[in-house]
């Protein structure tokens, strides 16, 4: 299959060596067992039973307010960082919810700590495109060579994690301004087109990535030129859809989760050059109805 390598670039992890972590009997994470000895320093927050095969938040922690839970986990996060086990401290809080629909916030925690716990993180990805003489051209960004994760690989025109204090659309607007200087009035015309979920090992084998990517499409004016303002983009490129497909066929050109979002975009618009059996396979993997 032409694009199978892109799906296989985000393999489901081997959960051997990970302990399920529950909040009121609902599993919300997976803890890498090599870090459990550090978490034993916080018995009023974490409890582990059956030889560390099952983990849960203590009843004392559960009965706290969201604010108090978050404060308690800030101490845990700082301890883990001081212990030298955090690969990429971001100084940014993410909300952890009881479900992927974000109906109940449980607490807030430092973004860089998420992989240790396998907590579900949310992000936004904006597919920017334009139509020229009836043909689709797609804007992509080359990630800065200074990025810790996937430097110089191709990415969506706009993408970013969802911090605790922003709605999905407000975050799209923030990222679109910082990364591509797209006017807010234009960004708010973006169409929400569903999400992509996966669990996989991190790029550095540091815990798990448990992500929900909220995808948006935005048709841009033909004369629009993006301009990066936060230093996270090396350059922007606008390519005909056929050239995007050629890039996707290559190994290690796109950031792995970005490639999933691009496949999702192309399949929905029927712009992917693929045989029917592979189309069915990709749509199933990407949960496209």
C-alpha positions as CSV (number, residue, x, y, z in Angstrom):
1,X,0.0,0.0,0.0
2,X,1.2,3.5,-1.0
3,X,0.6,5.3,2.3
4,X,0.6,2.5,4.8
5,X,4.0,3.6,6.1
6,X,2.3,6.8,7.4
7,X,-0.2,4.9,9.5
8,X,2.6,2.6,10.8
9,X,4.6,5.6,11.9
10,X,2.3,6.0,14.9
11,X,2.1,2.4,16.1
12,X,0.0,1.4,19.1
13,X,2.4,0.9,22.0
14,X,3.3,-2.3,23.8
15,X,1.6,-1.7,27.1
16,X,3.8,-4.1,28.9
17,X,5.7,-2.0,31.4
18,X,2.9,0.5,31.8
19,X,0.4,0.7,34.7
20,X,-3.2,1.8,34.1
21,X,-4.0,4.9,36.1
22,X,-7.7,5.5,37.1
23,X,-9.7,8.4,38.5
24,X,-12.8,7.1,40.3
25,X,-12.6,3.8,38.5
26,X,-12.3,5.5,35.1
27,X,-8.9,4.9,33.4
28,X,-7.4,8.2,32.3
29,X,-3.7,7.3,31.8
30,X,-0.8,4.9,31.6
31,X,2.2,5.3,33.9
32,X,5.6,4.1,32.7
33,X,6.5,1.7,35.6
34,X,10.1,3.0,35.7
35,X,8.7,6.2,37.3
36,X,6.5,4.7,39.9
37,X,9.2,4.7,42.6
38,X,9.3,8.5,42.2
39,X,5.5,8.8,42.5
40,X,5.7,6.8,45.7
41,X,6.9,10.0,47.3
42,X,3.3,11.3,47.0
43,X,1.1,8.6,48.7
44,X,-1.7,11.1,49.4
45,X,-2.1,11.5,45.6
46,X,-1.2,8.1,44.0
47,X,-1.9,4.6,45.1
48,X,-0.5,1.4,43.5
49,X,-1.6,-2.1,44.2
50,X,-1.1,-5.7,42.9
51,X,2.6,-5.2,42.5
52,X,2.2,-1.9,40.7
53,X,0.0,-3.4,38.1
54,X,-2.9,-1.1,39.0
55,X,-2.7,2.6,39.8
56,X,-5.3,5.1,41.0
57,X,-5.7,8.5,42.5
58,X,-6.4,8.5,46.2
59,X,-9.8,9.2,47.6
60,X,-8.3,12.3,49.3
61,X,-7.2,13.6,45.9
62,X,-10.5,12.8,44.2
63,X,-12.4,14.8,46.9
64,X,-10.4,17.9,46.2
65,X,-11.5,20.8,44.0
66,X,-10.1,21.0,40.5
67,X,-7.9,23.9,41.6
68,X,-6.5,22.0,44.6
69,X,-5.8,18.9,42.5
70,X,-4.0,21.0,40.0
71,X,-1.9,22.6,42.8
72,X,-1.0,19.2,44.2
73,X,0.1,18.0,40.8
74,X,2.2,21.1,40.3
75,X,4.3,19.9,43.2
76,X,4.6,16.4,41.6
77,X,5.5,18.0,38.2
78,X,8.3,20.1,39.8
79,X,9.6,17.1,41.7
80,X,9.8,15.0,38.5
81,X,11.5,17.9,36.6
82,X,14.0,18.3,39.5
83,X,14.6,14.6,39.3
84,X,15.7,15.0,35.7
85,X,13.1,12.8,34.0
86,X,11.2,15.5,32.1
87,X,12.4,15.7,28.5
88,X,10.6,18.8,27.3
89,X,9.3,21.1,30.1
90,X,6.9,23.6,28.4
91,X,5.8,25.9,31.3
92,X,2.3,25.5,30.0
93,X,-0.8,23.9,31.7
94,X,-3.0,21.4,29.9
95,X,-6.4,20.4,31.2
96,X,-7.0,16.7,31.7
97,X,-10.6,15.6,31.2
98,X,-12.7,12.5,32.1
99,X,-13.3,11.9,28.3
100,X,-12.3,12.9,24.8
101,X,-15.3,15.2,24.5
102,X,-13.9,17.4,27.3
103,X,-17.1,17.4,29.3
104,X,-15.5,17.3,32.8
105,X,-12.2,18.9,33.7
106,X,-10.4,16.8,36.3
107,X,-7.3,18.9,36.8
108,X,-4.5,20.9,35.1
109,X,-0.9,19.8,34.8
110,X,2.3,20.9,33.1
111,X,2.3,19.9,29.5
112,X,5.8,18.4,29.6
113,X,4.8,15.9,32.2
114,X,1.9,14.3,30.2
115,X,3.9,11.5,28.6
116,X,4.9,10.1,32.0
117,X,1.3,9.6,32.9
118,X,-0.1,8.9,29.4
119,X,-2.8,11.5,29.9
120,X,-4.9,12.5,26.9
121,X,-3.8,15.8,25.4
122,X,-5.7,17.9,22.9
123,X,-4.4,19.9,20.0
124,X,-5.6,21.8,16.9
125,X,-4.5,21.4,13.3
126,X,-5.5,23.8,10.5
127,X,-5.4,22.7,6.9
128,X,-4.9,25.9,4.8
129,X,-5.5,25.6,1.1
130,X,-6.5,27.7,-1.9
131,X,-8.1,27.0,-5.3
132,X,-6.3,28.2,-8.4
133,X,-8.1,27.6,-11.7
134,X,-10.2,25.0,-10.0
135,X,-7.1,23.1,-8.7
136,X,-6.3,22.7,-5.0
137,X,-3.0,24.0,-3.6
138,X,-2.2,23.3,0.0
139,X,0.0,25.4,2.3
140,X,2.4,23.4,4.5
141,X,5.0,24.6,7.0
142,X,8.6,23.3,7.4
143,X,9.3,23.1,11.1
144,X,12.2,25.1,12.5
145,X,15.5,23.4,12.8
146,X,15.5,24.6,16.4
147,X,12.4,22.5,17.4
148,X,13.1,19.6,19.8
149,X,10.6,17.4,18.1
150,X,10.7,16.7,14.4
151,X,13.0,19.6,13.3
152,X,12.8,20.5,9.6
153,X,9.9,18.0,8.9
154,X,6.7,19.2,7.2
155,X,3.7,20.2,9.3
156,X,0.3,21.7,8.9
157,X,0.3,25.4,8.1
158,X,-1.0,25.9,11.7
159,X,-0.9,23.5,14.6
160,X,-0.6,23.6,18.4
161,X,-1.5,22.0,21.7
162,X,-4.6,23.2,23.5
163,X,-3.7,25.1,26.7
164,X,-6.1,25.1,29.7
165,X,-7.3,28.7,29.3
166,X,-8.5,28.6,25.7
167,X,-11.4,27.2,23.7
168,X,-10.6,25.2,20.5
169,X,-11.5,28.1,18.2
170,X,-9.7,30.7,20.3
171,X,-6.6,28.4,20.2
172,X,-6.8,28.1,16.4
173,X,-6.9,31.9,16.2
174,X,-3.9,32.2,18.6
175,X,-1.8,29.7,16.7
176,X,-2.8,31.0,13.3
177,X,-1.7,34.5,14.3
178,X,1.6,33.3,15.9
179,X,2.5,30.8,13.3
180,X,1.2,32.2,10.0
181,X,-0.2,35.7,10.7
182,X,-3.7,34.8,9.5
183,X,-6.2,37.5,10.4
184,X,-8.7,36.4,13.1
185,X,-11.7,37.4,10.9
186,X,-10.4,34.9,8.3
187,X,-9.5,32.2,10.8
188,X,-13.0,32.1,12.3
189,X,-14.3,31.0,8.9
190,X,-12.4,27.7,9.4
191,X,-14.6,24.6,9.4
192,X,-14.3,22.0,12.2
193,X,-14.1,18.6,10.4
194,X,-13.7,16.1,13.2
195,X,-10.8,14.7,15.2
196,X,-8.1,12.1,15.1
197,X,-7.2,10.0,18.2
198,X,-4.2,7.8,18.8
199,X,-1.9,6.4,21.5
200,X,1.8,5.8,20.6
201,X,5.2,6.0,22.1
202,X,6.8,9.4,22.1
203,X,9.5,10.3,19.6
204,X,12.1,10.0,22.3
205,X,10.6,6.8,23.9
206,X,9.8,9.0,26.9
207,X,6.3,7.7,28.0
208,X,3.3,7.8,25.8
209,X,1.5,10.3,23.5
210,X,-2.2,10.0,24.0
211,X,-3.6,12.7,21.6
212,X,-6.8,14.0,20.2
213,X,-6.2,16.3,17.2
214,X,-9.1,18.6,16.4
215,X,-8.9,19.3,12.6
216,X,-10.0,22.4,10.7
217,X,-10.1,23.3,7.1
218,X,-9.7,26.9,5.9
219,X,-9.9,28.0,2.2
220,X,-7.5,31.0,1.9
221,X,-7.5,33.8,-0.7
222,X,-5.2,33.1,-3.7
223,X,-3.0,36.1,-2.8
224,X,-2.6,35.2,0.9
225,X,1.0,34.8,2.1
226,X,1.7,33.4,5.5
227,X,4.3,34.9,7.8
228,X,5.7,33.2,10.8
229,X,6.0,35.2,14.0
230,X,7.0,32.8,16.7
231,X,10.2,31.3,15.3
232,X,8.7,27.8,15.0
233,X,8.6,27.7,11.2
234,X,11.6,27.5,8.8
235,X,9.5,28.3,5.7
236,X,6.0,28.0,4.2
237,X,5.4,26.2,0.9
238,X,2.2,26.2,-1.2
239,X,2.1,23.0,-3.3
240,X,-0.4,21.5,-5.8
241,X,-2.2,18.5,-4.2
242,X,-0.3,16.1,-6.5
243,X,3.0,17.3,-5.1
244,X,1.7,16.9,-1.6
245,X,0.8,13.3,-2.4
246,X,4.3,12.8,-3.8
247,X,5.8,14.0,-0.5
248,X,3.5,11.8,1.5
249,X,4.7,8.8,-0.4
250,X,8.3,9.4,0.9
251,X,9.6,8.2,4.3
252,X,10.1,10.6,7.2
253,X,9.2,13.8,5.3
254,X,6.2,14.8,7.4
255,X,5.9,14.8,11.2
256,X,4.1,11.6,11.9
257,X,0.8,12.9,13.3
258,X,0.8,15.7,10.7
259,X,0.8,13.1,8.0
260,X,-2.3,11.5,9.6
261,X,-4.0,14.9,9.5
262,X,-3.0,15.5,5.9
263,X,-4.3,12.1,4.9
264,X,-7.6,12.8,6.7
265,X,-7.9,16.1,4.8
266,X,-7.1,14.6,1.4
267,X,-9.4,11.7,1.8
268,X,-12.4,13.8,2.9
269,X,-11.9,16.0,-0.2
270,X,-11.4,13.0,-2.4
271,X,-8.0,14.4,-3.4
272,X,-5.8,11.4,-2.5
273,X,-4.5,9.3,-5.4
274,X,-5.2,5.8,-4.0
275,X,-6.8,2.5,-4.9
276,X,-10.1,1.7,-3.4
277,X,-8.9,-1.0,-1.0
278,X,-6.3,1.3,0.4
279,X,-8.8,4.1,0.7
280,X,-11.1,1.9,2.8
281,X,-8.1,0.9,5.0
282,X,-7.0,4.5,5.5
283,X,-10.5,5.8,6.3
284,X,-11.0,3.0,8.9
285,X,-7.6,3.8,10.5
286,X,-8.4,7.5,10.6
287,X,-12.1,7.0,11.7
288,X,-13.6,8.8,8.6
289,X,-17.2,7.8,8.0
